Amino acid sequence: MIANFMHILLLVLIVIIGIIAIIFRDLLASIVALSALNLLLSLEFYILQAPDVAISEAAIGAGLTTAIYILSIKRTHRTEEEE
């Protein structure tokens, strides 16, 4: 019963954080939301008894991808116009 609740709660949180990452207008905030999404996804993989996939998702999804996104934002200039 508790395991089913955990799965449902994690999946709902993953969907909510994914929507939040899309809604945010600030790129850095979206990257932080995507990083949180990847960490929750790695937790779900661990609960599903796939620790090797969970470690890979945490290292690559939350760690490396977030670092690449942040570095690319730092090297570009924002030329968005406020509406």
C-alpha positions in Angstrom: 0.0 0.0 0.0 2.7 2.5 0.9 4.8 1.4 -2.1 2.0 2.2 -4.4 1.4 5.5 -2.8 5.1 6.3 -3.2 5.1 5.4 -6.9 2.0 7.5 -7.5 3.3 10.5 -5.5 6.6 10.4 -7.4 5.0 10.1 -10.8 2.7 13.0 -10.0 5.6 15.1 -8.8 7.6 14.3 -11.9 4.7 15.5 -14.1 4.2 18.6 -12.0 7.8 19.6 -12.1 8.0 18.9 -15.8 5.1 21.3 -16.3 6.7 23.9 -14.0 10.0 23.6 -16.0 8.0 24.5 -19.2 6.1 27.3 -17.7 9.1 29.2 -16.2 10.3 32.0 -18.3 13.7 32.2 -16.6 16.1 29.7 -18.2 18.0 29.1 -15.0 14.9 28.4 -13.1 13.9 25.9 -15.8 17.2 24.2 -15.5 16.9 23.8 -11.7 13.4 22.3 -12.3 14.8 19.9 -14.8 17.5 18.9 -12.4 14.9 18.2 -9.7 12.9 16.2 -12.2 16.0 14.1 -13.0 16.6 13.5 -9.4 13.1 12.4 -8.8 13.3 10.1 -11.8 16.4 8.5 -10.4 14.7 8.0 -7.1 11.8 6.3 -9.0 14.3 4.0 -10.8 15.8 3.1 -7.4 12.4 2.2 -6.0 11.8 0.1 -9.0 14.9 -1.9 -8.1 17.1 -0.6 -10.9 20.0 1.0 -9.0 22.4 1.0 -11.9 19.9 3.0 -14.0 19.3 5.3 -11.0 22.9 6.1 -10.6 23.3 6.7 -14.3 20.3 9.0 -14.4 21.5 10.9 -11.3 25.0 11.3 -12.7 24.2 12.2 -16.3 20.7 13.6 -16.1 21.0 15.7 -12.9 24.7 16.3 -12.9 26.3 16.5 -16.3 23.3 17.8 -18.3 22.6 20.5 -15.7 26.2 21.6 -15.9 26.2 21.8 -19.7 23.0 23.8 -19.7 24.3 26.3 -17.1 27.6 26.7 -19.0 25.7 27.3 -22.3 23.5 30.0 -20.6 26.6 31.7 -19.3 28.2 31.8 -22.7 25.2 33.3 -24.5 23.5 36.6 -24.2 19.8 37.0 -23.6 18.2 39.3 -26.1 14.5 38.6 -25.2 12.2 41.5 -25.1 9.8 41.9 -22.2 6.2 41.9 -23.2 
